[in-house]
Amino acid sequence: MRRAPLKVCVAVLLLVAASAGSALGLPPVQRTVLANGMVLLVSEEHSLPFITINLLVETGSKDDPPGEEGLADLTASSLLLGAEGRTLQQINEEIDFMGAHLDAGANKDYTSVSLRVLKKDLERAFPIFMDVLMKPTFPGEEIEKDIVRIAGAIQSSEDRPGVVAERAFQKALYLGGPYGHPTEGTQESVKRLTREMVEKFHRAYYHPNNSILCLVGDIDEETVKGYVAPRLEQWQRQAVQERKIETSFAAQRETIKIDKAVTQATIIIGNGAMSRDNPDYYAAVVMNHILGGGGLNSRLMDDIRNKRGLAYSVASAFEARKYPGPFRIELQTKNRSAPEAMKAAMEDAERMRTGPVSERELDEAKKYLIGSFPQRLSTQERIASFYAQVEYYGLGLDYPGKYASLISAVTRGDVLRVGRAYIRPDASVIVIVADLKEAGME
């Protein structure tokens, strides 16, 4: 095989050593923009002879065309069904023989394609990785099997109250917007998908200038410049299909009751909130930890589970994505206690809006969030995914070093302010999946 030239051609070369991450024990990361527009992040970590590659393609289910919901997810999984003369079986056999792991999947915002491989096998595995990106064959028979599998999984999930509640919540909250449908699509939409649709979606979005590649592990600069980067640059820049994304949320309170023969009720209460780039994000993280994100130490858990004995599980969360996502509370309780548990959760949320948290609550939340941050970066896979998302959300490679100060700067006043701004009972979507007769909620 002809070797690529050792010289790496770049339109923009930004070698940024993120020394801020060293305070957390993270290896430094270098950022390069290749000539084809791809952002390449490299973090050397030589404790284990493994290399992890995470490619983030800036397309997800938010880009599914109307009526083709599930297409981004199907396209991602179809990458692995065959590529450049290799069948699905041959890809699996080669990857398994090396003890490597190759995977692909989409979420609402983006698609990830990942490879984990021993350093000694990089030159055998990386061509497969590049082929599934650049030269997928999209075999029709295999895609049809995948469609049947996905449709079957969607149908089976209708027996899971949490999934039923989630789908109803997203649909009602987003008013039919691009975040309002499940990533996997619906039974009806998935059955409409075709190989031609998959090919078209791949042509529209899978381009180097629409991608971020993060490489973490036992690799050196010579290998990156002499082997990896030249092959990445063989992937040619193309125009990326642009799509204007608009999100709009339910503006009035709505309650959706779904009758199901279950022993436990599942309840979701939520409203439209913020995107990841919102300046209030860090205050919201602290507020949410105190309310329901802090596990056993949160207000919701202490009140609804410990004091009242109404629920085994209750939590709150902000889903801050590229575009605005929801604030939500979710809980499971016995059917007969559903009205009381729901009322208690809404009272706890209201209390967060109307009164300040204590100094003790604030200090404990900040200490936990700062102290637990390094645990999110404990493996190569987590580091690779983390840095790709840092780039995607535009947080800056010094973000690991800034995180503690961003959390530390949050005040009691900030917590109260974001509680008032982003917990909105007047615009809440409430979904209840329960035996409605037993719950007294018919």
C-alpha positions as CSV (number, residue, x, y, z in Angstrom):
1,M,0.0,0.0,0.0
2,R,1.4,3.4,-0.9
3,R,2.2,5.4,2.2
4,A,0.9,8.9,2.5
5,P,3.4,11.8,2.6
6,L,4.8,12.6,6.0
7,K,4.0,16.2,5.7
8,V,0.6,17.2,7.0
9,C,-1.1,19.8,4.9
10,V,-3.3,22.1,7.0
11,A,-5.3,25.2,6.1
12,V,-5.3,26.3,9.8
13,L,-3.0,24.8,12.4
14,L,-3.8,25.5,16.0
15,L,-1.7,23.5,18.4
16,V,-3.2,24.2,21.7
17,A,-1.8,22.5,24.7
18,A,-4.5,22.5,27.3
19,S,-2.4,22.7,30.3
20,A,-5.4,23.6,32.4
21,G,-6.4,19.9,32.2
22,S,-3.2,18.9,33.9
23,A,-4.6,20.1,37.2
24,L,-7.2,17.3,37.0
25,G,-4.6,14.7,35.9
26,L,-5.7,14.9,32.3
27,P,-3.2,14.6,29.5
28,P,-2.7,17.7,27.4
29,V,-4.7,18.0,24.2
30,Q,-3.6,19.5,20.9
31,R,-6.1,21.0,18.4
32,T,-5.5,21.0,14.7
33,V,-7.8,22.1,11.8
34,L,-6.9,20.0,8.8
35,A,-7.0,21.3,5.2
36,N,-10.3,19.5,4.6
37,G,-11.9,21.4,7.5
38,M,-11.9,18.6,10.1
39,V,-11.1,19.5,13.7
40,L,-8.5,17.0,15.0
41,L,-7.9,16.8,18.8
42,V,-5.1,14.6,20.1
43,S,-4.3,13.7,23.7
44,E,-1.3,11.5,24.4
45,E,-1.7,9.1,27.3
46,H,0.8,6.2,27.4
47,S,-0.2,4.3,30.5
48,L,-2.0,1.6,28.5
49,P,-1.2,0.3,24.9
50,F,-4.6,1.4,23.6
51,I,-5.9,4.1,21.4
52,T,-9.4,5.4,21.4
53,I,-10.8,7.4,18.5
54,N,-14.1,9.3,18.7
55,L,-15.5,11.0,15.7
56,L,-18.4,13.4,16.2
57,V,-20.4,14.2,13.1
58,E,-22.6,17.3,13.5
59,T,-25.9,15.7,12.6
60,G,-28.4,13.9,14.7
61,S,-32.1,13.2,14.9
62,K,-32.8,16.9,14.9
63,D,-31.9,16.8,11.2
64,D,-34.4,14.0,10.3
65,P,-36.6,15.2,7.5
66,P,-40.4,15.3,8.3
67,G,-41.9,11.9,7.9
68,E,-38.4,10.2,8.0
69,E,-37.9,10.3,11.8
70,G,-35.2,7.8,12.7
71,L,-33.1,8.4,9.6
72,A,-30.1,9.8,11.4
73,D,-30.0,6.8,13.7
74,L,-30.5,4.3,10.9
75,T,-27.7,6.0,8.9
76,A,-25.3,5.7,11.8
77,S,-25.9,2.0,12.4
78,S,-25.9,1.3,8.6
79,L,-22.3,2.5,8.4
80,L,-21.2,-0.7,9.9
81,L,-23.1,-3.0,7.6
82,G,-20.5,-3.0,4.9
83,A,-17.8,-0.8,3.4
84,E,-15.3,-0.8,0.5
85,G,-15.4,-4.5,-0.3
86,R,-16.0,-5.7,3.2
87,T,-19.3,-7.3,4.2
88,L,-20.8,-6.9,7.7
89,Q,-19.5,-10.3,8.6
90,Q,-16.0,-9.5,7.4
91,I,-15.9,-6.2,9.3
92,N,-17.0,-7.9,12.5
93,E,-14.5,-10.7,12.0
94,E,-11.6,-8.4,11.4
95,I,-12.5,-6.1,14.4
96,D,-13.0,-9.1,16.7
97,F,-9.7,-10.7,15.6
98,M,-7.9,-7.6,16.8
99,G,-9.9,-7.4,20.0
100,A,-10.9,-3.9,18.9
101,H,-14.3,-2.3,19.3
102,L,-16.1,-0.3,16.5
103,D,-19.4,1.4,17.1
104,A,-21.7,4.1,15.7
105,G,-24.8,5.8,16.9
106,A,-26.8,9.0,16.8
107,N,-28.5,11.1,19.4
108,K,-30.6,14.2,19.0
109,D,-27.7,16.6,18.3
110,Y,-24.9,14.5,16.8
111,T,-23.6,11.2,15.6
112,S,-20.6,9.4,17.2
113,V,-18.4,6.8,15.4
114,S,-15.8,5.3,17.8
115,L,-12.9,2.9,17.6
116,R,-10.9,1.4,20.4
117,V,-7.8,-0.6,19.4
118,L,-4.4,-1.8,20.6
119,K,-1.6,0.5,19.4
120,K,0.0,-2.4,17.5
121,D,-3.2,-2.8,15.5
122,L,-3.9,0.8,14.6
123,E,-2.7,0.4,11.0
124,R,-5.0,-2.5,10.5
125,A,-8.1,-1.1,12.2
126,F,-7.9,2.6,11.1
127,P,-8.5,1.8,7.4
128,I,-11.7,0.0,8.4
129,F,-12.7,3.0,10.4
130,M,-12.1,5.4,7.5
131,D,-13.9,3.1,5.0
132,V,-17.1,2.9,7.0
133,L,-17.1,6.7,7.1
134,M,-16.1,7.5,3.5
135,K,-17.2,4.4,1.6
136,P,-20.1,2.6,3.2
137,T,-21.9,0.3,0.8
138,F,-25.3,0.4,2.6
139,P,-26.3,-3.1,1.6
140,G,-30.1,-3.1,1.0
141,E,-30.8,-6.5,2.5
142,E,-28.9,-5.7,5.8
143,I,-30.7,-2.3,6.0
144,E,-34.0,-3.9,5.7
145,K,-33.1,-6.3,8.5
146,D,-32.1,-3.3,10.6
147,I,-35.4,-1.6,9.9
148,V,-37.3,-4.7,11.0
149,R,-35.1,-4.9,14.2
150,I,-35.6,-1.2,15.1
151,A,-39.4,-1.3,14.5
152,G,-39.6,-4.4,16.6
153,A,-37.6,-2.7,19.4
154,I,-39.9,0.3,19.3
155,Q,-43.0,-1.9,19.5
156,S,-41.5,-3.9,22.4
157,S,-40.7,-0.6,24.3
158,E,-44.4,0.3,24.4
159,D,-44.5,-2.1,27.3
160,R,-42.1,0.1,29.3
161,P,-43.9,2.9,31.1
162,G,-40.8,5.1,31.3
163,V,-40.4,5.0,27.5
164,V,-44.1,5.7,26.9
165,A,-44.0,8.6,29.3
166,E,-40.8,10.0,27.7
167,R,-42.2,9.9,24.2
168,A,-45.4,11.6,25.2
169,F,-43.5,14.3,27.1
170,Q,-41.1,15.1,24.3
171,K,-43.9,15.2,21.7
172,A,-46.1,17.6,23.8
173,L,-43.3,19.8,25.0
174,Y,-41.7,20.5,21.6
175,L,-44.8,21.2,19.6
176,G,-43.6,19.0,16.7
177,G,-40.1,20.6,16.6
178,P,-36.9,18.7,15.7
179,Y,-36.3,17.5,19.2
180,G,-39.9,16.3,19.6
181,H,-39.5,12.8,18.2
182,P,-37.5,9.8,19.5
183,T,-34.0,9.4,18.0
184,E,-35.0,5.9,16.8
185,G,-38.1,7.3,15.2
186,T,-41.6,5.7,15.4
187,Q,-42.9,2.4,14.1
188,E,-44.6,4.3,11.2
189,S,-41.7,6.5,10.2
190,V,-39.0,3.7,10.5
191,K,-41.0,1.5,8.1
192,R,-41.0,4.2,5.5
193,L,-37.2,4.5,5.5
194,T,-35.2,3.2,2.6
195,R,-31.6,2.6,1.5
196,E,-31.9,5.6,-0.8
197,M,-32.8,7.8,2.1
198,V,-29.9,6.6,4.0
199,E,-27.5,7.3,1.1
200,K,-28.9,10.8,0.7
201,F,-28.6,11.6,4.4
202,H,-25.0,10.4,4.4
203,R,-24.2,12.6,1.4
204,A,-25.7,15.6,3.1
205,Y,-23.9,15.5,6.4
206,Y,-21.0,13.0,6.6
207,H,-18.2,15.3,5.6
208,P,-14.8,16.2,7.3
209,N,-15.7,19.9,7.5
210,N,-18.8,18.8,9.6
211,S,-16.8,16.6,11.9
212,I,-14.6,16.6,15.0
213,L,-12.2,13.7,15.6
214,C,-10.7,13.1,19.1
215,L,-7.8,10.7,19.4
216,V,-6.7,9.7,23.0
217,G,-4.2,7.2,24.1
218,D,-0.8,5.6,23.3
219,I,0.0,7.6,20.2
220,D,2.7,10.1,19.4
221,E,3.1,13.1,17.2
222,E,5.0,11.2,14.5
223,T,2.2,8.7,14.1
224,V,-0.5,11.4,14.0
225,K,1.4,13.5,11.4
226,G,2.8,10.6,9.4
227,Y,-0.1,8.2,9.4
228,V,-3.4,9.4,10.9
229,A,-3.7,12.9,9.6
230,P,-2.8,12.1,5.9
231,R,-5.5,9.5,5.8
232,L,-8.0,11.8,7.3
233,E,-7.2,14.4,4.7
234,Q,-8.1,11.9,2.0
235,W,-11.7,12.5,3.1
236,Q,-12.7,15.4,0.8
237,R,-14.5,18.6,2.0
238,Q,-18.0,18.9,0.7
239,A,-20.8,21.4,1.1
240,V,-22.9,20.6,4.1
241,Q,-26.6,20.7,3.9
242,E,-27.8,23.6,6.0
243,R,-31.0,23.4,8.0
244,K,-32.5,26.1,10.2
245,I,-33.4,24.7,13.6
246,E,-36.1,26.3,15.5
247,T,-37.4,25.1,18.9
248,S,-40.7,26.2,20.5
249,F,-42.2,24.9,23.7
250,A,-45.6,24.4,25.1
251,A,-46.7,27.8,26.5
252,Q,-49.5,26.6,28.7
253,R,-49.8,23.9,31.3
254,E,-50.9,20.5,29.9
255,T,-51.6,17.2,31.6
256,I,-51.5,13.9,29.6
257,K,-52.8,10.8,31.3
258,I,-52.0,7.4,29.8
259,D,-53.9,4.4,31.2
260,K,-51.8,1.3,31.5
261,A,-52.1,-1.9,33.5
262,V,-49.0,-1.3,35.7
263,T,-48.3,-1.5,39.4
264,Q,-46.2,1.7,39.5
265,A,-47.0,5.1,38.1
266,T,-44.4,7.0,36.1
267,I,-44.7,10.8,36.2
268,I,-42.7,13.4,34.2
269,I,-43.2,17.1,34.9
270,G,-41.2,19.6,32.8
271,N,-41.0,22.7,30.8
272,G,-38.8,24.3,28.1
273,A,-35.5,25.6,29.5
274,M,-32.1,26.3,28.1
275,S,-29.4,25.4,25.6
276,R,-25.8,24.5,26.5
277,D,-24.4,27.9,25.7
278,N,-26.7,29.7,28.1
279,P,-24.7,31.8,30.6
280,D,-27.1,30.5,33.3
281,Y,-26.0,26.9,32.7
282,Y,-23.7,26.6,35.7
283,A,-26.1,28.2,38.1
284,A,-28.8,25.8,36.8
285,V,-26.4,22.8,37.4
286,V,-26.0,23.8,41.0
287,M,-29.7,24.5,41.5
288,N,-30.7,21.2,39.9
289,H,-28.2,19.3,42.1
290,I,-29.9,20.7,45.2
291,L,-33.4,20.1,43.9
292,G,-33.2,16.6,42.4
293,G,-29.9,15.9,40.7
294,G,-27.9,15.1,43.9
295,G,-29.3,11.7,44.5
296,L,-30.0,10.8,48.1
297,N,-28.9,14.3,49.2
298,S,-31.4,16.2,47.0
299,R,-34.5,17.9,48.3
300,L,-36.8,15.8,46.1
301,M,-35.3,12.5,47.4
302,D,-35.3,13.7,51.0
303,D,-38.9,14.9,50.9
304,I,-40.7,12.4,48.7
305,R,-38.7,9.2,49.5
306,N,-37.2,9.6,52.9
307,K,-39.8,11.7,54.7
308,R,-43.0,10.7,53.0
309,G,-42.1,7.2,51.7
310,L,-43.9,7.9,48.4
311,A,-41.3,6.9,45.8
312,Y,-38.3,4.8,45.5
313,S,-36.9,7.0,42.7
314,V,-37.3,10.7,42.0
315,A,-34.9,13.1,40.3
316,S,-34.7,16.3,38.3
317,A,-32.5,17.3,35.3
318,F,-31.7,20.0,32.8
319,E,-31.3,18.6,29.2
320,A,-29.2,21.4,27.8
321,R,-28.4,20.6,24.2
322,K,-27.2,22.5,21.2
323,Y,-30.6,24.1,21.1
324,P,-32.9,24.7,24.1
325,G,-34.0,21.6,26.0
326,P,-36.2,20.9,29.0
327,F,-36.0,21.1,32.7
328,R,-37.8,18.0,34.1
329,I,-38.7,16.0,37.2
330,E,-39.3,12.3,36.9
331,L,-40.5,9.9,39.5
332,Q,-42.0,6.4,40.0
333,T,-44.5,5.7,42.7
334,K,-47.3,3.3,43.5
335,N,-50.5,4.0,41.6
336,R,-52.5,5.0,44.7
337,S,-49.9,7.5,45.8
338,A,-49.4,9.1,42.4
339,P,-51.5,12.2,43.1
340,E,-49.8,12.9,46.4
341,A,-46.3,12.3,45.0
342,M,-46.9,14.5,42.1
343,K,-48.2,17.3,44.3
344,A,-45.2,17.0,46.6
345,A,-42.8,17.2,43.6
346,M,-44.5,20.3,42.3
347,E,-44.4,21.9,45.8
348,D,-40.7,21.2,46.1
349,A,-40.1,22.7,42.7
350,E,-42.1,25.8,43.6
351,R,-40.1,26.2,46.8
352,M,-37.0,26.3,44.7
353,R,-38.5,29.2,42.8
354,T,-39.7,31.2,45.8
355,G,-37.0,31.0,48.5
356,P,-33.2,30.9,48.7
357,V,-31.3,27.7,49.4
358,S,-29.2,27.5,52.5
359,E,-25.5,28.2,52.6
360,R,-25.0,24.5,53.6
361,E,-27.0,23.3,50.6
362,L,-25.0,25.6,48.3
363,D,-21.6,24.6,49.7
364,E,-22.3,20.9,49.6
365,A,-23.6,21.0,46.0
366,K,-20.6,22.9,44.8
367,K,-18.1,20.7,46.6
368,Y,-19.8,17.6,45.1
369,L,-19.9,18.9,41.6
370,I,-16.3,20.0,41.6
371,G,-15.1,16.9,43.4
372,S,-16.9,14.5,41.1
373,F,-15.9,16.2,37.9
374,P,-12.6,14.2,37.4
375,Q,-14.6,10.9,37.7
376,R,-16.3,11.7,34.5
377,L,-12.9,11.5,32.8
378,S,-11.7,8.2,34.2
379,T,-11.2,6.3,30.9
380,Q,-9.9,6.9,27.4
381,E,-13.4,6.6,26.0
382,R,-14.8,9.2,28.4
383,I,-11.9,11.6,27.7
384,A,-12.3,11.2,23.9
385,S,-16.1,11.8,24.1
386,F,-15.6,14.7,26.5
387,Y,-13.1,16.6,24.4
388,A,-15.2,16.1,21.2
389,Q,-18.2,17.6,23.1
390,V,-16.1,20.4,24.4
391,E,-15.3,21.3,20.8
392,Y,-18.8,20.8,19.6
393,Y,-20.3,23.1,22.2
394,G,-17.5,25.7,21.8
395,L,-16.4,25.5,25.5
396,G,-12.7,25.9,24.8
397,L,-9.9,23.4,25.6
398,D,-9.2,25.2,28.9
399,Y,-12.7,24.1,30.0
400,P,-11.5,21.4,32.4
401,G,-9.5,24.0,34.3
402,K,-12.3,26.5,34.3
403,Y,-15.0,24.2,35.5
404,A,-14.3,24.5,39.2
405,S,-14.2,28.3,39.1
406,L,-17.5,28.5,37.1
407,I,-19.2,26.3,39.7
408,S,-17.6,28.1,42.6
409,A,-18.8,31.5,41.4
410,V,-22.5,30.5,41.7
411,T,-24.3,32.3,44.6
412,R,-27.5,31.8,46.5
413,G,-29.0,34.6,44.5
414,D,-28.0,32.9,41.2
415,V,-29.7,29.7,42.3
416,L,-32.9,31.6,43.2
417,R,-32.8,33.5,39.9
418,V,-32.4,30.5,37.7
419,G,-35.1,28.7,39.7
420,R,-37.5,31.4,38.9
421,A,-36.5,31.7,35.3
422,Y,-36.4,28.0,34.3
423,I,-38.9,26.2,36.5
424,R,-42.2,27.2,35.0
425,P,-45.3,25.6,36.5
426,D,-47.5,27.7,34.3
427,A,-46.0,26.1,31.1
428,S,-45.4,22.6,32.5
429,V,-46.2,19.4,30.5
430,I,-47.2,16.7,33.0
431,V,-47.3,13.1,31.8
432,I,-48.8,10.3,33.9
433,V,-48.5,6.7,32.9
434,A,-50.5,4.7,35.4
435,D,-53.4,2.5,36.2
436,L,-55.6,5.5,36.3
437,K,-58.5,3.9,38.1
438,E,-56.3,2.7,40.9
439,A,-54.5,6.1,41.0
440,G,-57.9,7.9,41.2
441,M,-56.9,10.0,38.2
442,E,-59.5,8.8,35.6
